[in-house]
Amino acid sequence: MFKSLKNYFSKEAKGIKAVCVNNLFKPKEIPNNLWLELNKEYTITDAYINHNNELVAVIDEIDLENANITKHGFKYRGYNSMRFRINSDDFEKFIQMITTPTKISNKTLKELQIELDRAVKIEDYEEAVRLRDEINKIN
């Protein structure tokens, strides 16, 4: 299920332009200086489906990934894509990128999450930590 889009950006295209249309309900874990500005244009440089099955957009202008902010053991790398309006010139390119299926080492993120849930239920915490770390590498 996880799909990174970085490989699809050409050297000329450096990313996809998008405007923030929703900066409401900032998660408390994210500091104000790393939050989105309404109506500001950003450059999406990567995108992926997170553990909640949401499309997340990583933007060039805010380095959220290196801020090491986590929630429930998962690292914030980007912002919910619903917070952005993709510029019409880039919309078709964006849709093509996110609809091409990809698997990471023959396991989807959903399959890893199922294994993690199973490990927690049987109280195999060592395996749960290993799986959480593997999921965080993907995210």
A tleap script that builds the chain and sets N, CA, C and O, in Angstrom:
source leaprc.protein.ff14SB
mol = sequence {
  NMET PHE LYS SER LEU LYS ASN TYR PHE SER
  LYS GLU ALA LYS GLY ILE LYS ALA VAL CYS
  VAL ASN ASN LEU PHE LYS PRO LYS GLU ILE
  PRO ASN ASN LEU TRP LEU GLU LEU ASN LYS
  GLU TYR THR ILE THR ASP ALA TYR ILE ASN
  HIE ASN ASN GLU LEU VAL ALA VAL ILE ASP
  GLU ILE ASP LEU GLU ASN ALA ASN ILE THR
  LYS HIE GLY PHE LYS TYR ARG GLY TYR ASN
  SER MET ARG PHE ARG ILE ASN SER ASP ASP
  PHE GLU LYS PHE ILE GLN MET ILE THR THR
  PRO THR LYS ILE SER ASN LYS THR LEU LYS
  GLU LEU GLN ILE GLU LEU ASP ARG ALA VAL
  LYS ILE GLU ASP TYR GLU GLU ALA VAL ARG
  LEU ARG ASP GLU ILE ASN LYS ILE CASN
}
set mol.1.N position { 0.818 -1.186 0.000 }
set mol.1.CA position { 0.000 0.000 0.000 }
set mol.1.C position { 0.866 1.257 0.000 }
set mol.1.O position { 0.536 2.242 -0.660 }
set mol.2.N position { 1.977 1.222 0.742 }
set mol.2.CA position { 2.877 2.359 0.778 }
set mol.2.C position { 3.472 2.599 -0.597 }
set mol.2.O position { 3.880 1.657 -1.275 }
set mol.3.N position { 3.523 3.853 -1.007 }
set mol.3.CA position { 4.134 4.201 -2.276 }
set mol.3.C position { 4.779 5.552 -2.143 }
set mol.3.O position { 4.096 6.554 -1.930 }
set mol.4.N position { 6.085 5.591 -2.264 }
set mol.4.CA position { 6.790 6.855 -2.275 }
set mol.4.C position { 6.785 7.374 -3.705 }
set mol.4.O position { 6.935 6.605 -4.655 }
set mol.5.N position { 6.612 8.672 -3.851 }
set mol.5.CA position { 6.542 9.257 -5.190 }
set mol.5.C position { 7.857 9.869 -5.641 }
set mol.5.O position { 7.954 10.323 -6.781 }
set mol.6.N position { 8.862 9.895 -4.794 }
set mol.6.CA position { 10.103 10.600 -5.126 }
set mol.6.C position { 10.692 10.177 -6.460 }
set mol.6.O position { 11.201 11.021 -7.198 }
set mol.7.N position { 10.638 8.894 -6.788 }
set mol.7.CA position { 11.246 8.409 -8.029 }
set mol.7.C position { 10.554 8.935 -9.277 }
set mol.7.O position { 11.117 8.851 -10.368 }
set mol.8.N position { 9.339 9.477 -9.142 }
set mol.8.CA position { 8.590 9.926 -10.307 }
set mol.8.C position { 8.825 11.397 -10.648 }
set mol.8.O position { 8.434 11.851 -11.723 }
set mol.9.N position { 9.449 12.133 -9.757 }
set mol.9.CA position { 9.685 13.535 -10.035 }
set mol.9.C position { 10.891 13.671 -10.953 }
set mol.9.O position { 11.966 13.155 -10.649 }
set mol.10.N position { 10.720 14.350 -12.056 }
set mol.10.CA position { 11.853 14.556 -12.958 }
set mol.10.C position { 12.765 15.611 -12.354 }
set mol.10.O position { 12.361 16.361 -11.466 }
set mol.11.N position { 13.987 15.663 -12.839 }
set mol.11.CA position { 14.937 16.650 -12.316 }
set mol.11.C position { 14.452 18.065 -12.588 }
set mol.11.O position { 14.720 18.975 -11.804 }
set mol.12.N position { 13.740 18.255 -13.697 }
set mol.12.CA position { 13.219 19.581 -14.024 }
set mol.12.C position { 12.023 19.926 -13.146 }
set mol.12.O position { 11.843 21.084 -12.767 }
set mol.13.N position { 11.211 18.934 -12.823 }
set mol.13.CA position { 9.952 19.167 -12.113 }
set mol.13.C position { 10.124 19.266 -10.617 }
set mol.13.O position { 9.095 19.587 -10.022 }
set mol.14.N position { 11.070 19.086 -9.964 }
set mol.14.CA position { 11.331 19.285 -8.539 }
set mol.14.C position { 10.159 19.093 -7.586 }
set mol.14.O position { 10.330 19.290 -6.383 }
set mol.15.N position { 8.982 18.719 -8.063 }
set mol.15.CA position { 7.842 18.504 -7.195 }
set mol.15.C position { 6.557 19.002 -7.811 }
set mol.15.O position { 6.521 19.431 -8.964 }
set mol.16.N position { 5.500 18.937 -7.019 }
set mol.16.CA position { 4.172 19.336 -7.478 }
set mol.16.C position { 3.723 20.526 -6.643 }
set mol.16.O position { 3.784 20.483 -5.414 }
set mol.17.N position { 3.271 21.588 -7.305 }
set mol.17.CA position { 2.815 22.792 -6.605 }
set mol.17.C position { 1.407 22.586 -6.062 }
set mol.17.O position { 0.533 22.050 -6.743 }
set mol.18.N position { 1.206 23.021 -4.820 }
set mol.18.CA position { -0.097 22.901 -4.166 }
set mol.18.C position { -0.272 24.062 -3.195 }
set mol.18.O position { 0.703 24.584 -2.655 }
set mol.19.N position { -1.514 24.458 -2.981 }
set mol.19.CA position { -1.831 25.561 -2.077 }
set mol.19.C position { -2.536 24.996 -0.847 }
set mol.19.O position { -3.428 24.157 -0.965 }
set mol.20.N position { -2.134 25.457 0.322 }
set mol.20.CA position { -2.797 25.032 1.554 }
set mol.20.C position { -4.191 25.659 1.607 }
set mol.20.O position { -4.332 26.881 1.572 }
set mol.21.N position { -5.216 24.811 1.693 }
set mol.21.CA position { -6.597 25.283 1.767 }
set mol.21.C position { -7.246 24.955 3.111 }
set mol.21.O position { -8.396 25.318 3.356 }
set mol.22.N position { -6.495 24.260 3.988 }
set mol.22.CA position { -7.043 23.896 5.296 }
set mol.22.C position { -5.893 23.750 6.291 }
set mol.22.O position { -5.129 22.788 6.227 }
set mol.23.N position { -5.777 24.697 7.198 }
set mol.23.CA position { -4.769 24.581 8.249 }
set mol.23.C position { -5.420 24.507 9.641 }
set mol.23.O position { -4.779 24.796 10.652 }
set mol.24.N position { -6.690 24.119 9.674 }
set mol.24.CA position { -7.411 23.980 10.941 }
set mol.24.C position { -7.017 22.691 11.654 }
set mol.24.O position { -6.509 21.760 11.029 }
set mol.25.N position { -7.246 22.641 12.937 }
set mol.25.CA position { -7.052 21.450 13.771 }
set mol.25.C position { -5.618 20.924 13.699 }
set mol.25.O position { -5.385 19.759 13.374 }
set mol.26.N position { -4.682 21.786 14.004 }
set mol.26.CA position { -3.271 21.406 14.046 }
set mol.26.C position { -3.065 20.379 15.155 }
set mol.26.O position { -3.486 20.600 16.290 }
set mol.27.N position { -2.418 19.255 14.835 }
set mol.27.CA position { -2.125 18.287 15.902 }
set mol.27.C position { -1.238 18.935 16.965 }
set mol.27.O position { -0.305 19.669 16.640 }
set mol.28.N position { -1.531 18.660 18.227 }
set mol.28.CA position { -0.792 19.313 19.315 }
set mol.28.C position { 0.688 18.956 19.301 }
set mol.28.O position { 1.505 19.697 19.848 }
set mol.29.N position { 1.047 17.831 18.682 }
set mol.29.CA position { 2.449 17.402 18.640 }
set mol.29.C position { 3.300 18.277 17.709 }
set mol.29.O position { 4.521 18.327 17.854 }
set mol.30.N position { 2.671 18.956 16.769 }
set mol.30.CA position { 3.411 19.760 15.788 }
set mol.30.C position { 3.487 21.207 16.276 }
set mol.30.O position { 2.453 21.833 16.506 }
set mol.31.N position { 4.705 21.747 16.438 }
set mol.31.CA position { 4.842 23.138 16.890 }
set mol.31.C position { 4.365 24.121 15.817 }
set mol.31.O position { 4.334 23.793 14.630 }
set mol.32.N position { 4.000 25.314 16.245 }
set mol.32.CA position { 3.479 26.339 15.336 }
set mol.32.C position { 4.437 26.655 14.193 }
set mol.32.O position { 3.999 26.890 13.067 }
set mol.33.N position { 5.744 26.663 14.472 }
set mol.33.CA position { 6.706 27.016 13.418 }
set mol.33.C position { 6.821 25.947 12.330 }
set mol.33.O position { 7.436 26.187 11.291 }
set mol.34.N position { 6.232 24.769 12.559 }
set mol.34.CA position { 6.245 23.704 11.559 }
set mol.34.C position { 4.839 23.449 10.998 }
set mol.34.O position { 4.576 22.401 10.407 }
set mol.35.N position { 3.947 24.419 11.192 }
set mol.35.CA position { 2.583 24.251 10.723 }
set mol.35.C position { 2.361 25.011 9.416 }
set mol.35.O position { 3.132 25.902 9.060 }
set mol.36.N position { 1.302 24.645 8.719 }
set mol.36.CA position { 0.969 25.196 7.409 }
set mol.36.C position { 0.344 26.578 7.508 }
set mol.36.O position { -0.365 26.894 8.463 }
set mol.37.N position { 0.624 27.393 6.499 }
set mol.37.CA position { 0.045 28.722 6.401 }
set mol.37.C position { -1.059 28.690 5.346 }
set mol.37.O position { -0.823 28.285 4.208 }
set mol.38.N position { -2.246 29.112 5.719 }
set mol.38.CA position { -3.390 29.107 4.821 }
set mol.38.C position { -3.106 29.943 3.568 }
set mol.38.O position { -2.539 31.032 3.661 }
set mol.39.N position { -3.497 29.434 2.407 }
set mol.39.CA position { -3.356 30.074 1.096 }
set mol.39.C position { -1.920 30.202 0.601 }
set mol.39.O position { -1.679 30.853 -0.416 }
set mol.40.N position { -0.983 29.609 1.285 }
set mol.40.CA position { 0.407 29.639 0.841 }
set mol.40.C position { 0.658 28.467 -0.113 }
set mol.40.O position { 0.131 27.372 0.081 }
set mol.41.N position { 1.470 28.714 -1.143 }
set mol.41.CA position { 1.823 27.655 -2.079 }
set mol.41.C position { 3.018 26.869 -1.540 }
set mol.41.O position { 4.001 27.443 -1.071 }
set mol.42.N position { 2.907 25.538 -1.620 }
set mol.42.CA position { 3.956 24.630 -1.175 }
set mol.42.C position { 4.329 23.703 -2.330 }
set mol.42.O position { 3.605 23.602 -3.320 }
set mol.43.N position { 5.468 23.029 -2.186 }
set mol.43.CA position { 5.918 22.067 -3.192 }
set mol.43.C position { 5.900 20.673 -2.578 }
set mol.43.O position { 6.641 20.397 -1.635 }
set mol.44.N position { 5.056 19.797 -3.110 }
set mol.44.CA position { 4.996 18.417 -2.637 }
set mol.44.C position { 6.145 17.655 -3.292 }
set mol.44.O position { 6.224 17.550 -4.516 }
set mol.45.N position { 7.029 17.127 -2.452 }
set mol.45.CA position { 8.207 16.414 -2.963 }
set mol.45.C position { 8.112 14.913 -2.772 }
set mol.45.O position { 8.923 14.165 -3.318 }
set mol.46.N position { 7.129 14.465 -2.003 }
set mol.46.CA position { 6.914 13.040 -1.796 }
set mol.46.C position { 5.503 12.877 -1.250 }
set mol.46.O position { 4.920 13.828 -0.729 }
set mol.47.N position { 4.961 11.681 -1.369 }
set mol.47.CA position { 3.657 11.376 -0.799 }
set mol.47.C position { 3.607 9.886 -0.521 }
set mol.47.O position { 4.289 9.098 -1.176 }
set mol.48.N position { 2.801 9.507 0.449 }
set mol.48.CA position { 2.680 8.100 0.814 }
set mol.48.C position { 1.360 7.878 1.545 }
set mol.48.O position { 0.724 8.824 2.010 }
set mol.49.N position { 0.963 6.621 1.638 }
set mol.49.CA position { -0.226 6.236 2.404 }
set mol.49.C position { 0.267 5.857 3.799 }
set mol.49.O position { 1.108 4.969 3.933 }
set mol.50.N position { -0.242 6.515 4.831 }
set mol.50.CA position { 0.231 6.232 6.191 }
set mol.50.C position { -0.511 5.051 6.820 }
set mol.50.O position { -1.342 4.407 6.179 }
set mol.51.N position { -0.194 4.783 8.084 }
set mol.51.CA position { -0.778 3.649 8.803 }
set mol.51.C position { -2.283 3.788 9.019 }
set mol.51.O position { -2.947 2.796 9.318 }
set mol.52.N position { -2.833 4.983 8.877 }
set mol.52.CA position { -4.283 5.198 8.982 }
set mol.52.C position { -4.951 5.208 7.610 }
set mol.52.O position { -6.121 5.570 7.481 }
set mol.53.N position { -4.197 4.808 6.592 }
set mol.53.CA position { -4.694 4.747 5.218 }
set mol.53.C position { -5.032 6.132 4.669 }
set mol.53.O position { -5.949 6.274 3.860 }
set mol.54.N position { -4.291 7.155 5.108 }
set mol.54.CA position { -4.469 8.521 4.626 }
set mol.54.C position { -3.318 8.864 3.690 }
set mol.54.O position { -2.182 8.442 3.907 }
set mol.55.N position { -3.619 9.626 2.653 }
set mol.55.CA position { -2.571 10.089 1.750 }
set mol.55.C position { -1.877 11.287 2.392 }
set mol.55.O position { -2.511 12.298 2.693 }
set mol.56.N position { -0.581 11.161 2.596 }
set mol.56.CA position { 0.220 12.191 3.261 }
set mol.56.C position { 1.130 12.850 2.235 }
set mol.56.O position { 1.772 12.168 1.437 }
set mol.57.N position { 1.182 14.175 2.258 }
set mol.57.CA position { 2.039 14.941 1.361 }
set mol.57.C position { 3.236 15.477 2.145 }
set mol.57.O position { 3.075 16.138 3.171 }
set mol.58.N position { 4.431 15.184 1.650 }
set mol.58.CA position { 5.660 15.731 2.228 }
set mol.58.C position { 5.993 16.969 1.415 }
set mol.58.O position { 6.045 16.917 0.186 }
set mol.59.N position { 6.221 18.090 2.108 }
set mol.59.CA position { 6.473 19.335 1.381 }
set mol.59.C position { 7.905 19.818 1.604 }
set mol.59.O position { 8.518 19.577 2.644 }
set mol.60.N position { 8.403 20.501 0.597 }
set mol.60.CA position { 9.785 20.969 0.601 }
set mol.60.C position { 10.016 22.119 1.580 }
set mol.60.O position { 11.090 22.220 2.173 }
set mol.61.N position { 9.039 22.966 1.749 }
set mol.61.CA position { 9.224 24.198 2.518 }
set mol.61.C position { 9.297 23.996 4.025 }
set mol.61.O position { 9.837 24.852 4.726 }
set mol.62.N position { 8.773 22.893 4.543 }
set mol.62.CA position { 8.804 22.611 5.985 }
set mol.62.C position { 9.409 21.230 6.194 }
set mol.62.O position { 8.895 20.237 5.679 }
set mol.63.N position { 10.492 21.170 6.945 }
set mol.63.CA position { 11.201 19.901 7.169 }
set mol.63.C position { 10.635 19.195 8.395 }
set mol.63.O position { 11.282 19.125 9.440 }
set mol.64.N position { 9.435 18.679 8.255 }
set mol.64.CA position { 8.767 17.992 9.356 }
set mol.64.C position { 9.437 16.654 9.662 }
set mol.64.O position { 9.472 16.224 10.815 }
set mol.65.N position { 9.963 16.003 8.638 }
set mol.65.CA position { 10.558 14.673 8.810 }
set mol.65.C position { 11.727 14.699 9.796 }
set mol.65.O position { 11.845 13.797 10.625 }
set mol.66.N position { 12.579 15.700 9.723 }
set mol.66.CA position { 13.746 15.767 10.602 }
set mol.66.C position { 13.450 16.379 11.961 }
set mol.66.O position { 14.355 16.520 12.784 }
set mol.67.N position { 12.203 16.741 12.208 }
set mol.67.CA position { 11.821 17.283 13.516 }
set mol.67.C position { 11.620 16.170 14.539 }
set mol.67.O position { 11.516 16.441 15.735 }
set mol.68.N position { 11.563 14.919 14.079 }
set mol.68.CA position { 11.399 13.753 14.960 }
set mol.68.C position { 10.184 13.859 15.876 }
set mol.68.O position { 10.278 13.621 17.080 }
set mol.69.N position { 9.051 14.217 15.293 }
set mol.69.CA position { 7.792 14.304 16.023 }
set mol.69.C position { 7.028 13.007 15.785 }
set mol.69.O position { 6.846 12.590 14.641 }
set mol.70.N position { 6.581 12.368 16.871 }
set mol.70.CA position { 5.862 11.108 16.732 }
set mol.70.C position { 4.521 11.169 17.463 }
set mol.70.O position { 4.312 11.979 18.366 }
set mol.71.N position { 3.630 10.286 17.040 }
set mol.71.CA position { 2.348 10.099 17.718 }
set mol.71.C position { 2.047 8.617 17.664 }
set mol.71.O position { 2.033 8.028 16.584 }
set mol.72.N position { 1.807 8.006 18.812 }
set mol.72.CA position { 1.527 6.565 18.910 }
set mol.72.C position { 2.635 5.740 18.264 }
set mol.72.O position { 2.369 4.686 17.689 }
set mol.73.N position { 3.861 6.208 18.356 }
set mol.73.CA position { 4.999 5.465 17.825 }
set mol.73.C position { 5.261 5.667 16.346 }
set mol.73.O position { 6.214 5.096 15.817 }
set mol.74.N position { 4.446 6.461 15.657 }
set mol.74.CA position { 4.638 6.713 14.234 }
set mol.74.C position { 5.149 8.127 14.023 }
set mol.74.O position { 4.664 9.074 14.643 }
set mol.75.N position { 6.124 8.261 13.149 }
set mol.75.CA position { 6.779 9.538 12.904 }
set mol.75.C position { 5.994 10.384 11.908 }
set mol.75.O position { 5.565 9.892 10.865 }
set mol.76.N position { 5.811 11.664 12.238 }
set mol.76.CA position { 5.229 12.603 11.281 }
set mol.76.C position { 6.276 12.904 10.216 }
set mol.76.O position { 7.404 13.277 10.535 }
set mol.77.N position { 5.898 12.740 8.947 }
set mol.77.CA position { 6.785 13.094 7.841 }
set mol.77.C position { 6.165 14.160 6.960 }
set mol.77.O position { 6.866 14.858 6.229 }
set mol.78.N position { 4.856 14.283 7.030 }
set mol.78.CA position { 4.170 15.219 6.148 }
set mol.78.C position { 2.790 15.551 6.692 }
set mol.78.O position { 2.488 15.326 7.864 }
set mol.79.N position { 1.960 16.093 5.802 }
set mol.79.CA position { 0.643 16.597 6.168 }
set mol.79.C position { -0.425 15.883 5.354 }
set mol.79.O position { -0.177 15.490 4.214 }
set mol.80.N position { -1.600 15.712 5.925 }
set mol.80.CA position { -2.694 15.088 5.204 }
set mol.80.C position { -2.909 15.842 3.886 }
set mol.80.O position { -3.028 17.068 3.870 }
set mol.81.N position { -2.955 15.097 2.799 }
set mol.81.CA position { -3.061 15.724 1.472 }
set mol.81.C position { -4.364 16.498 1.295 }
set mol.81.O position { -4.457 17.348 0.410 }
set mol.82.N position { -5.369 16.219 2.122 }
set mol.82.CA position { -6.634 16.947 2.034 }
set mol.82.C position { -6.472 18.415 2.430 }
set mol.82.O position { -7.381 19.217 2.217 }
set mol.83.N position { -5.340 18.764 2.993 }
set mol.83.CA position { -5.079 20.149 3.364 }
set mol.83.C position { -4.612 20.993 2.180 }
set mol.83.O position { -4.427 22.203 2.314 }
set mol.84.N position { -4.421 20.359 1.019 }
set mol.84.CA position { -3.855 21.049 -0.140 }
set mol.84.C position { -4.766 20.975 -1.355 }
set mol.84.O position { -5.519 20.017 -1.532 }
set mol.85.N position { -4.682 21.999 -2.182 }
set mol.85.CA position { -5.288 21.978 -3.506 }
set mol.85.C position { -4.126 21.919 -4.498 }
set mol.85.O position { -3.278 22.810 -4.536 }
set mol.86.N position { -4.104 20.860 -5.293 }
set mol.86.CA position { -3.054 20.677 -6.286 }
set mol.86.C position { -3.323 21.635 -7.444 }
set mol.86.O position { -4.460 21.750 -7.901 }
set mol.87.N position { -2.294 22.318 -7.916 }
set mol.87.CA position { -2.457 23.179 -9.082 }
set mol.87.C position { -2.919 22.346 -10.278 }
set mol.87.O position { -2.452 21.224 -10.472 }
set mol.88.N position { -3.821 22.885 -11.066 }
set mol.88.CA position { -4.439 22.122 -12.156 }
set mol.88.C position { -3.411 21.575 -13.143 }
set mol.88.O position { -3.627 20.503 -13.708 }
set mol.89.N position { -2.310 22.270 -13.367 }
set mol.89.CA position { -1.282 21.783 -14.302 }
set mol.89.C position { -0.631 20.492 -13.807 }
set mol.89.O position { -0.165 19.686 -14.613 }
set mol.90.N position { -0.595 20.289 -12.493 }
set mol.90.CA position { 0.069 19.125 -11.907 }
set mol.90.C position { -0.896 18.028 -11.468 }
set mol.90.O position { -0.458 16.948 -11.071 }
set mol.91.N position { -2.201 18.288 -11.533 }
set mol.91.CA position { -3.161 17.351 -10.952 }
set mol.91.C position { -3.094 15.973 -11.606 }
set mol.91.O position { -3.069 14.963 -10.902 }
set mol.92.N position { -3.065 15.911 -12.926 }
set mol.92.CA position { -3.024 14.615 -13.606 }
set mol.92.C position { -1.755 13.847 -13.251 }
set mol.92.O position { -1.800 12.635 -13.038 }
set mol.93.N position { -0.634 14.540 -13.188 }
set mol.93.CA position { 0.634 13.903 -12.816 }
set mol.93.C position { 0.549 13.342 -11.392 }
set mol.93.O position { 1.031 12.241 -11.124 }
set mol.94.N position { -0.063 14.101 -10.490 }
set mol.94.CA position { -0.205 13.667 -9.103 }
set mol.94.C position { -1.077 12.406 -9.014 }
set mol.94.O position { -0.724 11.459 -8.312 }
set mol.95.N position { -2.199 12.392 -9.715 }
set mol.95.CA position { -3.100 11.234 -9.697 }
set mol.95.C position { -2.396 10.000 -10.250 }
set mol.95.O position { -2.520 8.918 -9.676 }
set mol.96.N position { -1.668 10.137 -11.343 }
set mol.96.CA position { -0.941 9.001 -11.905 }
set mol.96.C position { 0.047 8.424 -10.900 }
set mol.96.O position { 0.162 7.206 -10.765 }
set mol.97.N position { 0.742 9.280 -10.212 }
set mol.97.CA position { 1.751 8.824 -9.256 }
set mol.97.C position { 1.137 8.055 -8.099 }
set mol.97.O position { 1.660 7.012 -7.704 }
set mol.98.N position { 0.042 8.550 -7.553 }
set mol.98.CA position { -0.498 7.924 -6.351 }
set mol.98.C position { -1.356 6.704 -6.639 }
set mol.98.O position { -1.699 5.971 -5.712 }
set mol.99.N position { -1.711 6.466 -7.885 }
set mol.99.CA position { -2.546 5.308 -8.192 }
set mol.99.C position { -1.755 4.131 -8.746 }
set mol.99.O position { -2.344 3.095 -9.051 }
set mol.100.N position { -0.448 4.258 -8.885 }
set mol.100.CA position { 0.378 3.147 -9.341 }
set mol.100.C position { 0.725 2.287 -8.138 }
set mol.100.O position { 1.409 2.762 -7.232 }
set mol.101.N position { 0.266 1.010 -8.098 }
set mol.101.CA position { 0.512 0.173 -6.910 }
set mol.101.C position { 1.981 -0.211 -6.764 }
set mol.101.O position { 2.681 -0.459 -7.747 }
set mol.102.N position { 2.425 -0.254 -5.519 }
set mol.102.CA position { 3.800 -0.637 -5.215 }
set mol.102.C position { 3.816 -1.420 -3.916 }
set mol.102.O position { 3.010 -1.164 -3.021 }
set mol.103.N position { 4.726 -2.368 -3.810 }
set mol.103.CA position { 4.942 -3.088 -2.559 }
set mol.103.C position { 6.383 -2.892 -2.136 }
set mol.103.O position { 7.272 -2.790 -2.981 }
set mol.104.N position { 6.617 -2.839 -0.854 }
set mol.104.CA position { 7.955 -2.743 -0.296 }
set mol.104.C position { 8.323 -4.126 0.209 }
set mol.104.O position { 7.649 -4.667 1.086 }
set mol.105.N position { 9.384 -4.701 -0.334 }
set mol.105.CA position { 9.879 -6.029 0.058 }
set mol.105.C position { 8.755 -7.055 0.247 }
set mol.105.O position { 8.722 -7.783 1.239 }
set mol.106.N position { 7.844 -7.096 -0.716 }
set mol.106.CA position { 6.744 -8.060 -0.772 }
set mol.106.C position { 5.728 -7.941 0.363 }
set mol.106.O position { 4.870 -8.814 0.500 }
set mol.107.N position { 5.796 -6.908 1.165 }
set mol.107.CA position { 4.806 -6.710 2.223 }
set mol.107.C position { 4.259 -5.303 2.110 }
set mol.107.O position { 5.016 -4.340 1.994 }
set mol.108.N position { 2.960 -5.190 2.145 }
set mol.108.CA position { 2.357 -3.870 2.139 }
set mol.108.C position { 2.359 -3.330 3.571 }
set mol.108.O position { 2.523 -4.077 4.535 }
set mol.109.N position { 2.178 -2.050 3.680 }
set mol.109.CA position { 2.082 -1.428 5.000 }
set mol.109.C position { 0.913 -2.023 5.778 }
set mol.109.O position { 1.019 -2.231 6.986 }
set mol.110.N position { -0.188 -2.295 5.105 }
set mol.110.CA position { -1.349 -2.880 5.786 }
set mol.110.C position { -1.009 -4.261 6.347 }
set mol.110.O position { -1.407 -4.591 7.465 }
set mol.111.N position { -0.274 -5.069 5.577 }
set mol.111.CA position { 0.111 -6.391 6.058 }
set mol.111.C position { 1.004 -6.283 7.293 }
set mol.111.O position { 0.861 -7.060 8.237 }
set mol.112.N position { 1.916 -5.328 7.283 }
set mol.112.CA position { 2.778 -5.127 8.454 }
set mol.112.C position { 1.958 -4.694 9.664 }
set mol.112.O position { 2.217 -5.137 10.783 }
set mol.113.N position { 0.962 -3.823 9.442 }
set mol.113.CA position { 0.119 -3.363 10.542 }
set mol.113.C position { -0.676 -4.529 11.140 }
set mol.113.O position { -0.842 -4.606 12.357 }
set mol.114.N position { -1.163 -5.427 10.292 }
set mol.114.CA position { -1.892 -6.612 10.769 }
set mol.114.C position { -0.969 -7.484 11.623 }
set mol.114.O position { -1.369 -7.960 12.686 }
set mol.115.N position { 0.266 -7.692 11.155 }
set mol.115.CA position { 1.233 -8.470 11.936 }
set mol.115.C position { 1.525 -7.797 13.271 }
set mol.115.O position { 1.642 -8.469 14.295 }
set mol.116.N position { 1.643 -6.470 13.262 }
set mol.116.CA position { 1.901 -5.726 14.499 }
set mol.116.C position { 0.731 -5.908 15.467 }
set mol.116.O position { 0.946 -6.174 16.650 }
set mol.117.N position { -0.490 -5.769 14.983 }
set mol.117.CA position { -1.672 -5.941 15.836 }
set mol.117.C position { -1.702 -7.345 16.441 }
set mol.117.O position { -2.022 -7.509 17.618 }
set mol.118.N position { -1.367 -8.359 15.634 }
set mol.118.CA position { -1.347 -9.747 16.106 }
set mol.118.C position { -0.290 -9.920 17.209 }
set mol.118.O position { -0.548 -10.569 18.223 }
set mol.119.N position { 0.892 -9.340 17.006 }
set mol.119.CA position { 1.968 -9.455 17.996 }
set mol.119.C position { 1.568 -8.811 19.323 }
set mol.119.O position { 1.882 -9.339 20.390 }
set mol.120.N position { 0.879 -7.677 19.260 }
set mol.120.CA position { 0.441 -7.001 20.483 }
set mol.120.C position { -0.610 -7.843 21.200 }
set mol.120.O position { -0.591 -7.951 22.426 }
set mol.121.N position { -1.529 -8.439 20.438 }
set mol.121.CA position { -2.587 -9.253 21.062 }
set mol.121.C position { -2.029 -10.456 21.812 }
set mol.121.O position { -2.555 -10.831 22.860 }
set mol.122.N position { -0.985 -11.054 21.294 }
set mol.122.CA position { -0.415 -12.225 21.983 }
set mol.122.C position { 0.729 -11.826 22.916 }
set mol.122.O position { 1.451 -12.679 23.433 }
set mol.123.N position { 0.883 -10.514 23.122 }
set mol.123.CA position { 1.869 -9.944 24.035 }
set mol.123.C position { 3.303 -10.301 23.674 }
set mol.123.O position { 4.143 -10.490 24.554 }
set mol.124.N position { 3.581 -10.393 22.372 }
set mol.124.CA position { 4.958 -10.582 21.892 }
set mol.124.C position { 5.518 -9.183 21.606 }
set mol.124.O position { 5.594 -8.743 20.459 }
set mol.125.N position { 5.908 -8.503 22.690 }
set mol.125.CA position { 6.300 -7.105 22.570 }
set mol.125.C position { 7.616 -6.905 21.822 }
set mol.125.O position { 7.821 -5.868 21.191 }
set mol.126.N position { 8.497 -7.880 21.888 }
set mol.126.CA position { 9.750 -7.779 21.131 }
set mol.126.C position { 9.452 -7.754 19.629 }
set mol.126.O position { 10.028 -6.958 18.887 }
set mol.127.N position { 8.552 -8.628 19.193 }
set mol.127.CA position { 8.145 -8.655 17.785 }
set mol.127.C position { 7.366 -7.388 17.432 }
set mol.127.O position { 7.517 -6.860 16.331 }
set mol.128.N position { 6.549 -6.903 18.337 }
set mol.128.CA position { 5.783 -5.678 18.093 }
set mol.128.C position { 6.717 -4.487 17.878 }
set mol.128.O position { 6.488 -3.674 16.982 }
set mol.129.N position { 7.748 -4.383 18.681 }
set mol.129.CA position { 8.717 -3.288 18.525 }
set mol.129.C position { 9.429 -3.398 17.184 }
set mol.129.O position { 9.626 -2.395 16.499 }
set mol.130.N position { 9.818 -4.627 16.805 }
set mol.130.CA position { 10.498 -4.832 15.530 }
set mol.130.C position { 9.595 -4.416 14.364 }
set mol.130.O position { 10.042 -3.745 13.434 }
set mol.131.N position { 8.334 -4.816 14.422 }
set mol.131.CA position { 7.395 -4.469 13.353 }
set mol.131.C position { 7.114 -2.970 13.323 }
set mol.131.O position { 7.025 -2.381 12.246 }
set mol.132.N position { 6.974 -2.346 14.495 }
set mol.132.CA position { 6.754 -0.901 14.533 }
set mol.132.C position { 7.921 -0.163 13.908 }
set mol.132.O position { 7.729 0.814 13.185 }
set mol.133.N position { 9.143 -0.630 14.188 }
set mol.133.CA position { 10.330 -0.018 13.599 }
set mol.133.C position { 10.339 -0.185 12.090 }
set mol.133.O position { 10.730 0.729 11.363 }
set mol.134.N position { 9.909 -1.352 11.613 }
set mol.134.CA position { 9.847 -1.595 10.157 }
set mol.134.C position { 8.815 -0.681 9.498 }
set mol.134.O position { 9.044 -0.154 8.410 }
set mol.135.N position { 7.687 -0.502 10.163 }
set mol.135.CA position { 6.637 0.403 9.647 }
set mol.135.C position { 7.156 1.835 9.628 }
set mol.135.O position { 6.914 2.562 8.665 }
set mol.136.N position { 7.863 2.252 10.673 }
set mol.136.CA position { 8.404 3.605 10.720 }
set mol.136.C position { 9.422 3.848 9.605 }
set mol.136.O position { 9.515 4.966 9.099 }
set mol.137.N position { 10.176 2.837 9.216 }
set mol.137.CA position { 11.123 2.983 8.095 }
set mol.137.C position { 10.377 3.252 6.808 }
set mol.137.O position { 10.832 4.031 5.970 }
set mol.138.N position { 9.229 2.608 6.647 }
set mol.138.CA position { 8.421 2.822 5.446 }
set mol.138.C position { 7.781 4.187 5.469 }
set mol.138.O position { 7.765 4.895 4.462 }
set mol.139.N position { 7.246 4.560 6.635 }
set mol.139.CA position { 6.581 5.862 6.764 }
set mol.139.C position { 7.602 6.945 6.776 }
set mol.139.O position { 7.254 8.121 6.877 }
savepdb mol mol.pdb
quit
